Amino acid sequence: MTHYPPLSGTNENLTRVFQRALGDPLLPAEARDPANWPAEARAEWSSDEGARAGRRHRDALVAQFARARKALDEFNPDVVLIWGDDQYENFREDLVPPYSVLAYEDLTVRPWEHSAASNVMGERNVWNEPKEHEVLVRGHREAARYFAGSLIEQDIDVSYAYQPLHHPGFAHAFLNTVLYLDYERKGFDYPVVAFPINCYGRRVISYQGNISALGDVRELDPPSPSPSRVMRMGAAVARAAAESPWRVALIASSSWSHSFLVESTHHLFPDTAADRRLYQALVDGDLDVWRSTGLAQAEAAGQQELLNWWALLGAMGELGRPVPTWSEFVGSHLFVSDKVFAAYQP
């Protein structure tokens, strides 16, 4: 599933990233002209600068969140392990591990008090919840300790934490996952073990995992863990889950190619061709395609956050379930990223 941050804001928020890229002074004139855009982008832009397309995009995402929540409720897990990216939230200058298990107790968080992390930037959220609105995210420290210990015993060097290092609440990848799986605000009582991955790697400190203007060239950081390494980690998590006393749901939370990371489109559009290639392999259960895709190739396509999905596919391969029960590709050109939903049901 996705944790697409603009979705937590109103529909007027959905084209903000695209409008910013369109206004970049270094954007070539030919790229600024809709006549030179892909046909799908022109159709989304239409005569209202993406307003109707934005509403359709939200409706499509909300329908898929409901479908994912139904699958989760049918499984009724004892614990939900979520792979997500840490976007300069706890992974900062003092410590950047390849990935980590967060062994938190229950957390009471205020999503809109730290709204920059949810990308509403202090503006109204789609639920009209006040700034002081609180959300209880249940933790499962026992399970988190178990997973950290099991991975270390399997020669997977994983760090762990009992409390946040910098971020005052729950980092956006994990909080948004909970918020969106409870889009109808009926409650989310499943205990959560967050498993952040250093998806932004070379850009996690230098660019703080964030949007940058064309021509903004900085000294890069060391890379993320490779996709194949993350798949091995995911397989180890699957083995640990299978041997545990709990019913464990595994969630990969991220959109796919991000427009603001794709140099070949001047930060305007995601690399949909690269996404379609991996999506077809996901549908076919062809894990070799995923395993053979290198980090540099993923970075060029703006697929940094797909490391979360590499972990999930590594897990599903280990469990002998490479083909999803169902999946859906929700593509877009104006709304930052393509999104994919899938479920591997018992």
URJO-V302213 format. One record per residue. RES is the residue in one small letter. PHI is phi in radians with two decimals (NA if undefined). PSI is psi in degrees with one decimal (* if undefined). D_LAST is the distance of its C-alpha to the last C-alpha in Angstrom with 2 decimals. Layout:
res->RES phi->PHI psi->PSI d_last->D_LAST
res->RES phi->PHI psi->PSI d_last->D_LAST
This chain:
res->m phi->NA psi->176.2 d_last->17.90
res->t phi->-1.94 psi->156.7 d_last->21.63
res->h phi->-2.09 psi->27.6 d_last->24.00
res->y phi->-0.58 psi->103.1 d_last->26.93
res->p phi->-1.00 psi->-42.8 d_last->29.84
res->p phi->-1.04 psi->-19.6 d_last->32.17
res->l phi->-1.10 psi->-24.9 d_last->29.72
res->s phi->-1.30 psi->-14.9 d_last->30.71
res->g phi->-1.62 psi->-171.9 d_last->34.25
res->t phi->-1.43 psi->172.0 d_last->35.81
res->n phi->-1.07 psi->-28.3 d_last->35.82
res->e phi->-1.11 psi->-18.9 d_last->39.14
res->n phi->-1.44 psi->-15.4 d_last->37.39
res->l phi->-1.22 psi->-29.9 d_last->35.10
res->t phi->-1.73 psi->9.5 d_last->37.76
res->r phi->-1.02 psi->-46.2 d_last->39.42
res->v phi->-1.14 psi->-41.5 d_last->38.24
res->f phi->-1.12 psi->-44.1 d_last->39.23
res->q phi->-1.09 psi->-36.8 d_last->42.57
res->r phi->-1.13 psi->-44.9 d_last->43.25
res->a phi->-1.12 psi->-37.9 d_last->42.66
res->l phi->-1.15 psi->-28.3 d_last->44.80
res->g phi->-1.58 psi->2.1 d_last->47.58
res->d phi->-1.11 psi->125.3 d_last->47.64
res->p phi->-1.10 psi->-20.6 d_last->51.27
res->l phi->-1.59 psi->0.0 d_last->50.33
res->l phi->-1.16 psi->125.9 d_last->48.14
res->p phi->-1.01 psi->145.4 d_last->49.93
res->a phi->-1.01 psi->-38.8 d_last->51.63
res->e phi->-1.17 psi->-30.0 d_last->49.88
res->a phi->-1.33 psi->-22.1 d_last->46.44
res->r phi->-1.37 psi->-19.3 d_last->47.63
res->d phi->-1.53 psi->117.3 d_last->48.50
res->p phi->-0.97 psi->-24.2 d_last->45.73
res->a phi->-1.08 psi->-22.0 d_last->47.31
res->n phi->-1.74 psi->3.8 d_last->45.96
res->w phi->-1.45 psi->162.7 d_last->42.38
res->p phi->-1.01 psi->149.6 d_last->39.50
res->a phi->-0.98 psi->-38.3 d_last->39.58
res->e phi->-1.12 psi->-37.8 d_last->36.30
res->a phi->-1.17 psi->-41.5 d_last->37.84
res->r phi->-1.09 psi->-39.4 d_last->41.00
res->a phi->-1.15 psi->-39.5 d_last->39.10
res->e phi->-1.18 psi->-41.5 d_last->37.29
res->w phi->-1.14 psi->-45.0 d_last->40.62
res->s phi->0.85 psi->-142.2 d_last->42.44
res->s phi->-1.78 psi->1.4 d_last->45.46
res->d phi->-2.14 psi->18.9 d_last->43.91
res->e phi->0.96 psi->41.8 d_last->42.74
res->g phi->1.54 psi->6.4 d_last->39.04
res->a phi->-1.12 psi->-51.4 d_last->39.08
res->r phi->-1.15 psi->-40.3 d_last->37.51
res->a phi->-1.11 psi->-35.5 d_last->35.02
res->g phi->-1.11 psi->-41.5 d_last->34.06
res->r phi->-1.12 psi->-41.5 d_last->33.36
res->r phi->-1.13 psi->-39.2 d_last->31.20
res->h phi->-1.11 psi->-45.1 d_last->29.32
res->r phi->-1.05 psi->-46.6 d_last->28.68
res->d phi->-1.02 psi->-41.3 d_last->27.55
res->a phi->-1.14 psi->-41.4 d_last->25.05
res->l phi->-1.19 psi->-44.0 d_last->23.64
res->v phi->-1.08 psi->-39.3 d_last->23.58
res->a phi->-1.09 psi->-38.7 d_last->21.67
res->q phi->-1.28 psi->-33.8 d_last->18.93
res->f phi->-1.09 psi->-40.7 d_last->18.92
res->a phi->-1.10 psi->-39.6 d_last->18.47
res->r phi->-1.14 psi->-42.7 d_last->15.49
res->a phi->-1.15 psi->-40.0 d_last->13.90
res->r phi->-1.14 psi->-38.3 d_last->15.02
res->k phi->-1.07 psi->-43.6 d_last->13.55
res->a phi->-1.11 psi->-39.6 d_last->9.98
res->l phi->-1.14 psi->-44.5 d_last->11.01
res->d phi->-1.14 psi->-36.5 d_last->12.63
res->e phi->-1.14 psi->-35.2 d_last->9.92
res->f phi->-1.33 psi->-33.4 d_last->7.96
res->n phi->0.92 psi->64.5 d_last->11.57
res->p phi->-1.27 psi->157.6 d_last->11.91
res->d phi->-1.42 psi->-26.5 d_last->15.05
res->v phi->-2.66 psi->145.3 d_last->15.86
res->v phi->-2.02 psi->115.9 d_last->15.31
res->l phi->-1.69 psi->124.9 d_last->16.60
res->i phi->-2.04 psi->122.3 d_last->18.20
res->w phi->-1.54 psi->128.4 d_last->19.90
res->g phi->-2.64 psi->166.0 d_last->22.96
res->d phi->-1.51 psi->144.4 d_last->26.51
res->d phi->-1.74 psi->112.1 d_last->29.52
res->q phi->-1.76 psi->68.6 d_last->32.23
res->y phi->1.02 psi->43.4 d_last->35.31
res->e phi->-1.85 psi->-55.6 d_last->34.16
res->n phi->-2.00 psi->-25.0 d_last->34.02
res->f phi->-1.44 psi->97.8 d_last->34.34
res->r phi->-2.28 psi->-164.6 d_last->38.08
res->e phi->-1.01 psi->-28.9 d_last->41.29
res->d phi->-1.47 psi->-17.5 d_last->41.17
res->l phi->-2.92 psi->121.6 d_last->37.75
res->v phi->-2.30 psi->90.5 d_last->35.26
res->p phi->-1.40 psi->163.5 d_last->32.57
res->p phi->-1.14 psi->-35.4 d_last->30.10
res->y phi->-2.90 psi->166.0 d_last->27.29
res->s phi->-2.70 psi->150.5 d_last->27.10
res->v phi->-1.77 psi->125.9 d_last->25.03
res->l phi->-1.69 psi->105.9 d_last->26.39
res->a phi->-1.60 psi->62.4 d_last->26.63
res->y phi->-1.46 psi->150.6 d_last->27.87
res->e phi->-1.39 psi->-172.2 d_last->28.52
res->d phi->-1.02 psi->140.4 d_last->28.19
res->l phi->-2.13 psi->132.9 d_last->29.90
res->t phi->-1.80 psi->115.1 d_last->31.87
res->v phi->-2.09 psi->155.7 d_last->32.35
res->r phi->-2.02 psi->94.2 d_last->34.51
res->p phi->-1.01 psi->-36.7 d_last->32.88
res->w phi->-1.62 psi->-7.6 d_last->36.03
res->e phi->-1.32 psi->-24.5 d_last->38.48
res->h phi->-2.11 psi->53.3 d_last->37.15
res->s phi->-1.23 psi->-18.5 d_last->36.47
res->a phi->-1.04 psi->-33.7 d_last->37.38
res->a phi->-1.21 psi->-21.9 d_last->34.06
res->s phi->-1.77 psi->1.9 d_last->32.37
res->n phi->1.26 psi->18.3 d_last->34.88
res->v phi->-1.64 psi->-9.6 d_last->36.62
res->m phi->0.91 psi->42.3 d_last->39.66
res->g phi->1.42 psi->-1.8 d_last->40.96
res->e phi->-1.54 psi->177.7 d_last->40.74
res->r phi->-1.13 psi->136.8 d_last->39.12
res->n phi->-1.57 psi->164.5 d_last->35.34
res->v phi->-1.17 psi->-21.8 d_last->33.53
res->w phi->-1.61 psi->-2.4 d_last->33.01
res->n phi->1.02 psi->32.8 d_last->36.70
res->e phi->-1.42 psi->141.2 d_last->35.90
res->p phi->-1.26 psi->165.2 d_last->38.96
res->k phi->-1.00 psi->-34.5 d_last->39.48
res->e phi->-1.51 psi->5.1 d_last->39.23
res->h phi->-1.02 psi->134.9 d_last->35.85
res->e phi->-2.01 psi->146.4 d_last->33.62
res->v phi->-2.23 psi->129.4 d_last->29.87
res->l phi->-1.58 psi->121.1 d_last->28.41
res->v phi->-1.91 psi->112.9 d_last->25.61
res->r phi->-1.29 psi->138.7 d_last->24.37
res->g phi->-1.82 psi->175.8 d_last->24.18
res->h phi->-2.59 psi->78.5 d_last->22.80
res->r phi->-1.07 psi->-37.5 d_last->25.48
res->e phi->-1.06 psi->-46.3 d_last->24.39
res->a phi->-1.15 psi->-39.8 d_last->20.99
res->a phi->-1.09 psi->-43.7 d_last->22.81
res->r phi->-1.09 psi->-39.7 d_last->25.40
res->y phi->-1.07 psi->-47.3 d_last->22.90
res->f phi->-1.13 psi->-42.7 d_last->21.27
res->a phi->-1.07 psi->-45.4 d_last->24.79
res->g phi->-1.13 psi->-42.8 d_last->26.02
res->s phi->-1.12 psi->-41.7 d_last->23.26
res->l phi->-1.13 psi->-41.9 d_last->23.72
res->i phi->-1.09 psi->-40.2 d_last->27.46
res->e phi->-1.18 psi->-22.9 d_last->27.20
res->q phi->-1.61 psi->15.6 d_last->25.26
res->d phi->1.15 psi->27.7 d_last->28.23
res->i phi->-1.80 psi->107.4 d_last->26.58
res->d phi->-1.31 psi->105.9 d_last->29.36
res->v phi->-2.15 psi->138.3 d_last->27.90
res->s phi->-1.51 psi->169.5 d_last->30.03
res->y phi->-2.58 psi->163.1 d_last->29.21
res->a phi->-2.55 psi->142.6 d_last->30.94
res->y phi->-1.67 psi->-14.1 d_last->31.47
res->q phi->-2.67 psi->158.7 d_last->33.01
res->p phi->-1.08 psi->145.2 d_last->33.54
res->l phi->-1.56 psi->-39.6 d_last->36.30
res->h phi->-2.29 psi->-49.3 d_last->37.57
res->h phi->-1.16 psi->132.3 d_last->35.39
res->p phi->-1.29 psi->-14.1 d_last->36.32
res->g phi->-2.27 psi->-122.4 d_last->32.90
res->f phi->-2.02 psi->124.6 d_last->29.38
res->a phi->-0.95 psi->152.1 d_last->29.42
res->h phi->-1.06 psi->-35.2 d_last->28.67
res->a phi->-1.05 psi->-36.4 d_last->25.42
res->f phi->-1.53 psi->-42.8 d_last->23.79
res->l phi->-1.11 psi->-45.5 d_last->25.87
res->n phi->-1.10 psi->-34.3 d_last->25.36
res->t phi->-1.04 psi->-45.3 d_last->21.57
res->v phi->-1.15 psi->-45.5 d_last->21.97
res->l phi->-1.07 psi->-40.3 d_last->24.71
res->y phi->-1.39 psi->-33.2 d_last->22.89
res->l phi->-1.23 psi->-15.0 d_last->19.64
res->d phi->-2.02 psi->41.1 d_last->22.27
res->y phi->-1.00 psi->-34.2 d_last->24.41
res->e phi->-1.48 psi->1.8 d_last->25.36
res->r phi->0.97 psi->52.2 d_last->26.39
res->k phi->-1.78 psi->-4.2 d_last->24.64
res->g phi->1.91 psi->148.2 d_last->23.84
res->f phi->-2.42 psi->101.3 d_last->21.31
res->d phi->-1.84 psi->5.4 d_last->21.21
res->y phi->-1.32 psi->133.5 d_last->18.38
res->p phi->-1.13 psi->142.1 d_last->20.01
res->v phi->-2.07 psi->134.3 d_last->20.10
res->v phi->-1.99 psi->111.9 d_last->20.79
res->a phi->-1.45 psi->138.7 d_last->22.40
res->f phi->-2.29 psi->78.6 d_last->22.50
res->p phi->-1.21 psi->144.1 d_last->25.27
res->i phi->-2.08 psi->142.3 d_last->26.07
res->n phi->-1.35 psi->71.2 d_last->29.60
res->c phi->-1.18 psi->-33.2 d_last->28.69
res->y phi->-1.46 psi->-10.8 d_last->32.23
res->g phi->0.68 psi->-104.6 d_last->33.86
res->r phi->-1.11 psi->-14.5 d_last->37.25
res->r phi->-2.01 psi->4.3 d_last->37.46
res->v phi->-1.22 psi->-37.7 d_last->36.12
res->i phi->-1.73 psi->-47.4 d_last->39.63
res->s phi->-1.03 psi->-42.2 d_last->41.92
res->y phi->-1.97 psi->5.9 d_last->40.45
res->q phi->0.92 psi->34.1 d_last->38.54
res->g phi->1.02 psi->30.3 d_last->35.42
res->n phi->-2.17 psi->-179.5 d_last->37.03
res->i phi->-1.22 psi->142.3 d_last->38.66
res->s phi->-2.35 psi->156.2 d_last->41.91
res->a phi->-1.39 psi->158.0 d_last->44.74
res->l phi->-1.05 psi->138.2 d_last->45.73
res->g phi->1.49 psi->-3.5 d_last->48.16
res->d phi->-1.49 psi->89.5 d_last->46.93
res->v phi->-1.80 psi->124.8 d_last->46.77
res->r phi->-2.22 psi->164.7 d_last->46.18
res->e phi->-1.24 psi->126.0 d_last->45.92
res->l phi->-1.47 psi->160.0 d_last->42.30
res->d phi->-1.60 psi->173.0 d_last->40.36
res->p phi->-1.04 psi->158.1 d_last->38.61
res->p phi->-1.34 psi->168.9 d_last->35.39
res->s phi->-1.20 psi->166.2 d_last->31.74
res->p phi->-1.10 psi->148.9 d_last->29.69
res->s phi->-1.24 psi->155.4 d_last->28.95
res->p phi->-0.95 psi->-42.8 d_last->25.69
res->s phi->-1.15 psi->-36.5 d_last->25.31
res->r phi->-1.15 psi->-40.8 d_last->26.00
res->v phi->-1.15 psi->-35.4 d_last->23.42
res->m phi->-1.11 psi->-38.6 d_last->20.79
res->r phi->-1.13 psi->-39.6 d_last->21.91
res->m phi->-1.08 psi->-44.3 d_last->21.62
res->g phi->-1.06 psi->-39.0 d_last->18.03
res->a phi->-1.10 psi->-39.5 d_last->17.27
res->a phi->-1.14 psi->-38.5 d_last->19.16
res->v phi->-1.10 psi->-41.0 d_last->17.23
res->a phi->-1.09 psi->-42.4 d_last->13.92
res->r phi->-1.09 psi->-42.3 d_last->15.85
res->a phi->-1.11 psi->-42.6 d_last->17.21
res->a phi->-1.10 psi->-42.1 d_last->14.01
res->a phi->-1.12 psi->-30.2 d_last->12.67
res->e phi->-1.62 psi->-1.4 d_last->16.12
res->s phi->-1.47 psi->166.2 d_last->16.51
res->p phi->-1.47 psi->3.7 d_last->16.79
res->w phi->-1.97 psi->155.0 d_last->14.69
res->r phi->-1.44 psi->115.8 d_last->11.26
res->v phi->-1.99 psi->123.9 d_last->11.64
res->a phi->-1.66 psi->132.9 d_last->10.73
res->l phi->-1.89 psi->126.4 d_last->12.38
res->i phi->-2.18 psi->129.5 d_last->14.48
res->a phi->-1.73 psi->120.5 d_last->17.06
res->s phi->-2.02 psi->104.5 d_last->19.86
res->s phi->-3.08 psi->153.1 d_last->22.64
res->s phi->-1.34 psi->175.6 d_last->24.29
res->w phi->-1.69 psi->-131.5 d_last->25.15
res->s phi->-0.96 psi->133.0 d_last->28.81
res->h phi->-1.83 psi->127.2 d_last->31.25
res->s phi->-0.98 psi->-41.2 d_last->34.57
res->f phi->-1.27 psi->-0.7 d_last->36.70
res->l phi->-1.90 psi->-2.4 d_last->35.71
res->v phi->-1.75 psi->104.3 d_last->36.53
res->e phi->-1.19 psi->-33.1 d_last->40.16
res->s phi->-1.17 psi->-20.1 d_last->40.26
res->t phi->-1.87 psi->13.3 d_last->39.85
res->h phi->1.01 psi->33.0 d_last->42.23
res->h phi->1.21 psi->12.8 d_last->39.45
res->l phi->-1.49 psi->-45.9 d_last->39.29
res->f phi->-2.22 psi->151.0 d_last->36.09
res->p phi->-1.23 psi->165.5 d_last->32.78
res->d phi->-1.55 psi->83.1 d_last->32.39
res->t phi->-1.17 psi->-33.0 d_last->30.28
res->a phi->-1.08 psi->-42.8 d_last->30.87
res->a phi->-1.14 psi->-38.5 d_last->29.36
res->d phi->-1.15 psi->-43.2 d_last->26.33
res->r phi->-1.08 psi->-36.6 d_last->25.93
res->r phi->-1.06 psi->-48.6 d_last->26.17
res->l phi->-1.26 psi->-33.1 d_last->23.27
res->y phi->-1.13 psi->-43.0 d_last->21.20
res->q phi->-1.07 psi->-38.8 d_last->21.76
res->a phi->-1.15 psi->-36.5 d_last->20.73
res->l phi->-1.10 psi->-47.6 d_last->17.45
res->v phi->-1.04 psi->-39.8 d_last->16.84
res->d phi->-1.41 psi->-9.5 d_last->17.96
res->g phi->1.23 psi->25.9 d_last->16.00
res->d phi->-1.56 psi->84.1 d_last->19.53
res->l phi->-1.26 psi->-18.7 d_last->19.36
res->d phi->-1.11 psi->-35.6 d_last->22.97
res->v phi->-1.08 psi->-44.1 d_last->24.23
res->w phi->-1.16 psi->-44.6 d_last->22.75
res->r phi->-1.13 psi->-31.5 d_last->23.95
res->s phi->-1.56 psi->-3.3 d_last->27.39
res->t phi->-1.43 psi->120.3 d_last->27.98
res->g phi->-1.49 psi->167.5 d_last->30.45
res->l phi->-1.10 psi->-43.7 d_last->31.15
res->a phi->-1.06 psi->-38.8 d_last->34.41
res->q phi->-1.14 psi->-42.6 d_last->32.80
res->a phi->-1.14 psi->-41.9 d_last->30.20
res->e phi->-1.11 psi->-41.3 d_last->33.02
res->a phi->-1.09 psi->-29.7 d_last->35.20
res->a phi->-1.57 psi->3.4 d_last->32.53
res->g phi->1.21 psi->27.7 d_last->32.06
res->q phi->-1.79 psi->30.5 d_last->28.47
res->q phi->-0.95 psi->-43.0 d_last->29.01
res->e phi->-1.26 psi->-12.8 d_last->26.18
res->l phi->-1.15 psi->-9.5 d_last->23.69
res->l phi->-0.97 psi->-30.5 d_last->23.72
res->n phi->-1.10 psi->-37.9 d_last->20.99
res->w phi->-1.30 psi->-32.1 d_last->18.82
res->w phi->-1.05 psi->-38.7 d_last->20.10
res->a phi->-1.10 psi->-45.3 d_last->18.70
res->l phi->-1.10 psi->-44.0 d_last->15.17
res->l phi->-1.17 psi->-33.3 d_last->15.46
res->g phi->-1.07 psi->-40.0 d_last->16.90
res->a phi->-1.17 psi->-44.6 d_last->13.94
res->m phi->-1.17 psi->-35.1 d_last->11.45
res->g phi->-1.11 psi->-41.9 d_last->14.11
res->e phi->-1.10 psi->-34.0 d_last->14.41
res->l phi->-1.50 psi->1.7 d_last->10.83
res->g phi->1.26 psi->26.0 d_last->11.42
res->r phi->-2.19 psi->59.9 d_last->9.28
res->p phi->-1.25 psi->-20.0 d_last->12.43
res->v phi->-1.76 psi->124.1 d_last->11.86
res->p phi->-1.20 psi->152.9 d_last->10.34
res->t phi->-1.12 psi->-42.9 d_last->8.77
res->w phi->-2.67 psi->159.1 d_last->12.02
res->s phi->-2.71 psi->161.0 d_last->14.91
res->e phi->-2.60 psi->132.6 d_last->18.43
res->f phi->-1.79 psi->114.9 d_last->21.64
res->v phi->-1.87 psi->92.8 d_last->24.09
res->g phi->-1.48 psi->159.1 d_last->27.27
res->s phi->-2.83 psi->155.0 d_last->30.57
res->h phi->-1.91 psi->-34.4 d_last->33.92
res->l phi->-1.59 psi->-14.1 d_last->35.63
res->f phi->-1.94 psi->49.5 d_last->32.90
res->v phi->1.29 psi->-48.9 d_last->32.61
res->s phi->-2.68 psi->158.6 d_last->29.37
res->d phi->-1.41 psi->149.0 d_last->26.74
res->k phi->-2.18 psi->143.7 d_last->23.40
res->v phi->-2.25 psi->139.3 d_last->19.91
res->f phi->-2.13 psi->142.7 d_last->16.71
res->a phi->-2.74 psi->154.1 d_last->13.27
res->a phi->-2.40 psi->139.5 d_last->9.61
res->y phi->-2.01 psi->92.5 d_last->6.81
res->q phi->-1.66 psi->149.6 d_last->3.81
res->p phi->-1.04 psi->* d_last->0.00
